[in-house]
Amino acid sequence: MGLLKFCDVGIRTMSATVPRRVVKTRSLSSYYTEDAIEKFIEATGVEERRFVDPDICASDLCYKSACQIFEETDVKPADIDVLLFVSQTADYKIPGTSIILQNKLGLSKTTIVYDLNMSCSGFIHGLLMAYTFLQLPTINKVMVMVGDTLSKMISLQDKSTGMLLGDAGTVTVVEKGKQYGESYFSMCTDGANIDSVIIPAGGSRMMSSEETLRPKEYEDGSVRNLEQVVMVGPDVFSFAISELPKDIKRLLEFADKSINEIDKYAFHQANNFMTGFIAKKAKADPEKLLRSIHKYGNTAGTSIPLCMVENRDKIHKNESILMNAIGAGFAYGTVLLNIADCEILKLNEL
């Protein structure tokens, strides 16, 4: 039924890295009118984002975050039993990026590694895999890397994504410990919506070609090629505001908690209007809602951990935190866990 409860597993430490290059939304006046830009900022909250240089990959951002954890905490490479790399922007089609990172980080050859692609719900799916692995007696620490360089997948002239999506990489270490208490997951999938967020070409269904790389103008005035992200905003919005508040309610009933008992909310940073609407329908206190979209845009699966790192001074020991996200497909879910002795490290740049 997609409802799961775990005991004595939690987040030990978190880190995040963003590119140094800042792209201001108002700098895109060659593509959009001033009026369109101001309306976009008002609705989404995205004032600026970070874009990588051409030679930087999501794995590079995650690698820097992992190195920071090894340097600034007592977690060491030898401690990592499982490495999960969650991304839509892998280094190569073959081999998996998690394999590359195992070697680059100097992790043991007995480390279990996986690549996952769950788009904007990637972090909560990565967490679920980590918590599940930690039910095994021989697994003690799992490293969840979530990174995306969405700037390489969008057209700046696309009206749904050109001013919205940005780049980031994050690392979360999950471990066993009595101090973490109980954690709850609700995970859902509705695969009838694959066309709402999709890159039509470049995969095995439609191979890359000269035609798929040729930019085309669409009815709404957007310009993009078939190997860039298509997002039907109204579809995502209507599904999210309908289903996510219900999922939050379902999880809280499963956990026997009320929304008012939760200390902080870290929702996927899709856009301010949608996030605020979901919070309102769920009767969540807006003062408890963490935000980072104004500085980094929608960074897909990285948005929840990046938001937590950005708001590290607002997250306190022994607080409960509710996470909620929706990704392409749609795959969506809600997570409730306790922040016990988690070290949230200062944001990196690369």
C-alpha positions as CSV (number, residue, x, y, z in Angstrom):
1,M,0.0,0.0,0.0
2,G,3.0,2.3,-0.2
3,L,3.1,3.1,3.5
4,L,6.2,2.1,5.4
5,K,7.5,2.6,9.0
6,F,11.2,2.4,10.0
7,C,12.8,2.5,13.5
8,D,16.2,3.7,14.6
9,V,17.4,5.0,11.2
10,G,18.1,8.6,10.4
11,I,20.2,11.3,8.7
12,R,23.7,11.6,10.2
13,T,25.0,14.5,8.0
14,M,24.1,16.5,4.8
15,S,26.0,18.7,2.4
16,A,25.3,20.6,-0.8
17,T,27.3,22.1,-3.6
18,V,26.1,24.6,-6.2
19,P,27.9,26.1,-9.2
20,R,29.6,29.5,-8.8
21,R,27.9,30.9,-11.9
22,V,24.8,32.9,-11.0
23,V,22.1,33.4,-13.7
24,K,19.6,36.2,-12.8
25,T,16.1,35.8,-14.1
26,R,16.0,39.4,-15.1
27,S,19.0,38.9,-17.3
28,L,16.9,36.9,-19.7
29,S,15.3,40.0,-21.3
30,S,16.6,39.0,-24.8
31,Y,14.2,36.0,-24.6
32,Y,11.3,37.4,-22.6
33,T,9.5,40.7,-22.1
34,E,10.1,42.5,-18.9
35,D,6.4,42.0,-18.0
36,A,6.7,38.3,-18.6
37,I,9.8,38.0,-16.4
38,E,8.2,40.0,-13.5
39,K,5.0,37.8,-13.7
40,F,7.2,34.7,-13.6
41,I,9.2,35.9,-10.6
42,E,6.0,36.8,-8.8
43,A,4.4,33.4,-9.4
44,T,7.5,31.1,-8.9
45,G,9.8,33.1,-6.7
46,V,12.8,32.3,-8.9
47,E,15.0,35.4,-8.8
48,E,18.2,33.6,-9.7
49,R,19.7,30.1,-10.4
50,R,23.1,28.4,-10.6
51,F,24.4,27.0,-13.9
52,V,27.5,24.7,-14.2
53,D,30.3,25.3,-16.7
54,P,30.2,22.9,-19.7
55,D,32.9,20.6,-18.3
56,I,31.2,20.1,-14.9
57,C,28.8,17.2,-14.3
58,A,26.3,16.5,-11.5
59,S,28.8,13.9,-10.2
60,D,31.4,16.6,-9.7
61,L,29.0,18.7,-7.5
62,C,28.2,15.5,-5.5
63,Y,31.9,14.6,-5.2
64,K,32.7,17.9,-3.7
65,S,29.9,17.5,-1.2
66,A,31.1,14.0,-0.2
67,C,34.7,15.3,0.3
68,Q,33.4,18.0,2.6
69,I,31.6,15.4,4.7
70,F,34.8,13.3,4.9
71,E,36.8,16.4,5.8
72,E,34.5,18.0,8.3
73,T,32.7,15.1,10.1
74,D,33.8,11.8,11.6
75,V,32.3,9.9,8.6
76,K,35.0,8.4,6.5
77,P,35.1,6.5,3.2
78,A,35.6,3.2,4.9
79,D,32.3,3.6,6.7
80,I,30.2,3.7,3.6
81,D,28.5,0.4,2.9
82,V,26.1,1.5,0.1
83,L,26.4,4.4,-2.4
84,L,23.3,5.6,-4.2
85,F,23.6,8.2,-7.1
86,V,20.2,9.7,-7.9
87,S,20.3,11.8,-11.1
88,Q,18.8,12.5,-14.5
89,T,22.1,13.7,-15.8
90,A,24.6,10.8,-15.5
91,D,28.1,11.3,-16.7
92,Y,27.7,8.6,-19.4
93,K,25.0,6.2,-20.7
94,I,27.6,3.4,-19.7
95,P,29.0,2.9,-17.1
96,G,26.8,4.0,-14.1
97,T,28.0,7.1,-12.4
98,S,27.9,5.5,-8.9
99,I,30.6,3.1,-10.1
100,I,32.8,6.1,-11.1
101,L,32.2,7.8,-7.8
102,Q,33.0,4.6,-5.8
103,N,36.5,4.7,-7.3
104,K,37.0,8.5,-7.2
105,L,36.0,8.7,-3.5
106,G,38.2,5.7,-2.6
107,L,35.3,3.6,-1.2
108,S,35.8,-0.1,-0.5
109,K,35.5,-2.5,-3.4
110,T,32.8,-4.2,-1.3
111,T,30.6,-1.0,-1.4
112,I,27.2,-1.7,-3.0
113,V,26.4,1.0,-5.6
114,Y,23.3,1.9,-7.6
115,D,22.2,4.6,-10.1
116,L,18.6,5.8,-9.8
117,N,16.6,8.2,-12.0
118,M,13.5,9.4,-10.2
119,S,13.5,13.1,-11.3
120,C,12.1,15.6,-8.8
121,S,11.1,12.9,-6.3
122,G,14.7,11.5,-6.4
123,F,15.7,12.5,-2.9
124,I,12.8,10.7,-1.1
125,H,13.2,7.6,-3.3
126,G,16.9,7.6,-2.4
127,L,16.1,8.0,1.3
128,L,13.7,5.1,1.0
129,M,16.3,2.8,-0.5
130,A,18.8,3.9,2.2
131,Y,16.4,3.2,5.0
132,T,15.5,-0.2,3.4
133,F,19.2,-1.2,3.1
134,L,19.8,-0.2,6.8
135,Q,17.3,-2.9,7.9
136,L,20.1,-5.4,7.0
137,P,22.4,-6.3,9.9
138,T,25.6,-5.8,7.9
139,I,24.7,-2.4,6.5
140,N,25.5,0.6,8.8
141,K,25.9,3.7,6.6
142,V,24.4,4.6,3.3
143,M,25.5,7.6,1.2
144,V,22.7,9.1,-0.9
145,M,24.0,11.5,-3.6
146,V,21.4,13.5,-5.5
147,G,22.6,15.8,-8.3
148,D,21.4,17.3,-11.5
149,T,22.7,19.7,-14.1
150,L,19.4,20.6,-15.6
151,S,20.9,23.6,-17.4
152,K,22.3,21.1,-19.9
153,M,18.7,19.7,-20.5
154,I,16.7,22.9,-21.1
155,S,16.2,25.6,-23.6
156,L,16.4,29.1,-22.2
157,Q,13.7,29.9,-24.7
158,D,11.3,27.4,-23.3
159,K,8.5,29.1,-21.4
160,S,7.9,26.3,-18.9
161,T,11.5,25.5,-18.0
162,G,13.8,28.3,-19.4
163,M,13.5,30.5,-16.3
164,L,12.8,27.7,-13.7
165,L,15.4,24.9,-13.6
166,G,18.9,25.0,-12.0
167,D,21.9,22.9,-11.0
168,A,23.0,21.5,-7.7
169,G,24.5,18.4,-6.1
170,T,23.9,17.1,-2.5
171,V,25.1,14.3,-0.3
172,T,23.2,12.8,2.7
173,V,24.6,10.0,4.9
174,V,22.0,7.8,6.6
175,E,22.8,5.5,9.4
176,K,21.5,3.3,12.3
177,G,20.9,4.9,15.7
178,K,18.4,4.6,18.6
179,Q,18.3,8.4,18.7
180,Y,16.4,8.7,15.4
181,G,13.2,7.0,16.6
182,E,10.4,6.3,14.1
183,S,10.3,7.4,10.5
184,Y,7.4,7.1,8.0
185,F,7.2,7.0,4.2
186,S,4.3,7.2,1.8
187,M,5.3,6.4,-1.8
188,C,2.9,6.6,-4.8
189,T,3.1,6.3,-8.6
190,D,0.7,7.2,-11.4
191,G,2.4,6.3,-14.6
192,A,-0.5,7.6,-16.8
193,N,1.2,11.0,-16.9
194,I,4.5,10.3,-18.6
195,D,4.0,13.0,-21.2
196,S,3.6,15.8,-18.7
197,V,7.4,15.9,-18.0
198,I,9.6,14.2,-20.6
199,I,12.6,14.4,-22.9
200,P,11.1,12.9,-26.0
201,A,14.3,11.9,-27.8
202,G,17.8,10.8,-27.1
203,G,16.9,7.5,-25.5
204,S,16.2,4.1,-27.1
205,R,12.5,5.0,-28.0
206,M,13.7,7.8,-30.2
207,M,17.4,7.8,-30.9
208,S,19.4,11.0,-31.1
209,S,19.7,12.3,-34.6
210,E,20.2,15.5,-36.6
211,E,16.5,16.0,-36.6
212,T,16.0,15.6,-32.8
213,L,18.7,18.2,-32.2
214,R,17.1,20.8,-34.5
215,P,15.3,23.6,-32.5
216,K,11.6,24.1,-33.3
217,E,9.2,26.8,-32.3
218,Y,6.0,25.7,-30.7
219,E,2.5,27.2,-30.4
220,D,3.2,29.0,-27.1
221,G,6.3,30.6,-28.6
222,S,8.8,28.3,-26.9
223,V,11.8,27.2,-28.8
224,R,13.5,23.8,-28.0
225,N,14.7,20.6,-29.6
226,L,13.4,17.1,-28.9
227,E,16.3,16.3,-26.5
228,Q,15.4,19.1,-24.1
229,V,12.9,19.0,-21.3
230,V,9.2,19.3,-22.0
231,M,7.1,20.2,-19.0
232,V,3.3,20.8,-19.2
233,G,3.0,23.1,-16.2
234,P,-0.8,23.0,-15.8
235,D,-0.7,19.2,-15.8
236,V,1.9,19.1,-13.0
237,F,0.2,21.8,-11.0
238,S,-3.3,20.3,-11.2
239,F,-2.1,16.8,-10.3
240,A,0.2,18.1,-7.5
241,I,-2.4,20.3,-5.7
242,S,-4.9,17.4,-5.9
243,E,-2.8,14.5,-4.8
244,L,0.0,15.8,-2.6
245,P,-2.2,17.2,0.2
246,K,-4.1,13.9,0.3
247,D,-0.8,12.0,0.5
248,I,0.4,14.2,3.4
249,K,-2.9,13.5,5.2
250,R,-2.5,9.8,4.5
251,L,1.0,9.7,5.9
252,L,0.1,11.7,9.0
253,E,-2.8,9.4,9.8
254,F,-0.5,6.4,9.4
255,A,2.0,8.0,11.8
256,D,-0.8,9.1,14.1
257,K,0.4,12.7,14.0
258,S,-1.3,16.0,13.2
259,I,0.1,18.6,10.9
260,N,0.5,21.0,13.8
261,E,2.9,18.6,15.6
262,I,5.5,18.9,12.8
263,D,8.3,21.3,13.4
264,K,9.5,22.0,9.8
265,Y,8.3,21.3,6.3
266,A,10.8,20.7,3.5
267,F,8.8,20.4,0.3
268,H,10.1,20.0,-3.2
269,Q,10.9,23.5,-4.5
270,A,8.8,23.3,-7.6
271,N,7.7,26.9,-7.5
272,N,6.4,29.2,-4.7
273,F,2.8,29.2,-5.8
274,M,2.5,25.5,-6.0
275,T,4.4,24.8,-2.8
276,G,2.3,27.4,-0.9
277,F,-0.9,26.0,-2.4
278,I,-0.1,22.5,-1.2
279,A,0.9,23.7,2.2
280,K,-2.4,25.6,2.5
281,K,-4.5,22.6,1.4
282,A,-2.6,20.5,3.9
283,K,-3.3,23.1,6.6
284,A,0.5,23.5,7.2
285,D,1.8,26.6,9.1
286,P,3.5,28.7,6.4
287,E,6.0,29.9,9.0
288,K,7.4,26.4,9.2
289,L,7.9,26.0,5.4
290,L,11.5,26.1,4.4
291,R,12.3,27.8,1.0
292,S,15.3,28.1,-1.3
293,I,13.8,28.5,-4.7
294,H,14.4,32.2,-4.9
295,K,18.2,31.6,-5.0
296,Y,18.5,28.3,-6.8
297,G,15.3,27.7,-8.8
298,N,13.8,24.2,-9.2
299,T,16.8,21.9,-8.9
300,A,14.7,18.6,-9.3
301,G,15.7,15.8,-6.9
302,T,18.3,18.0,-5.1
303,S,15.8,20.6,-4.1
304,I,14.8,19.2,-0.7
305,P,18.3,18.5,0.6
306,L,19.6,21.8,-0.9
307,C,16.7,23.6,0.8
308,M,17.7,22.0,4.1
309,V,21.3,23.0,3.7
310,E,20.3,26.6,2.8
311,N,18.1,26.7,5.9
312,R,20.6,24.9,8.2
313,D,20.3,27.6,10.9
314,K,16.5,27.1,11.1
315,I,16.6,23.3,11.6
316,H,17.3,22.3,15.2
317,K,18.2,19.1,17.1
318,N,15.3,16.8,17.8
319,E,12.9,18.5,15.5
320,S,10.5,16.6,13.2
321,I,10.5,17.4,9.5
322,L,8.0,16.6,6.8
323,M,9.2,16.2,3.2
324,N,7.0,16.0,0.1
325,A,7.8,15.8,-3.6
326,I,6.5,14.9,-7.0
327,G,8.5,13.8,-10.0
328,A,8.0,13.0,-13.7
329,G,5.7,10.2,-14.4
330,F,4.2,11.0,-11.8
331,A,6.1,9.4,-8.9
332,Y,5.4,11.2,-5.7
333,G,5.5,10.8,-1.9
334,T,5.8,12.1,1.6
335,V,8.3,11.4,4.4
336,L,8.2,12.2,8.1
337,L,11.4,11.8,10.1
338,N,13.3,13.2,13.1
339,I,16.4,15.4,13.0
340,A,18.4,14.0,15.9
341,D,22.1,14.8,15.8
342,C,22.4,15.6,12.1
343,E,25.3,17.8,11.0
344,I,24.1,20.0,8.2
345,L,27.3,21.5,6.6
346,K,27.8,24.9,5.1
347,L,27.0,25.3,1.4
348,N,29.8,24.7,-1.1
349,E,30.4,26.3,-4.5
350,L,32.2,24.8,-7.4
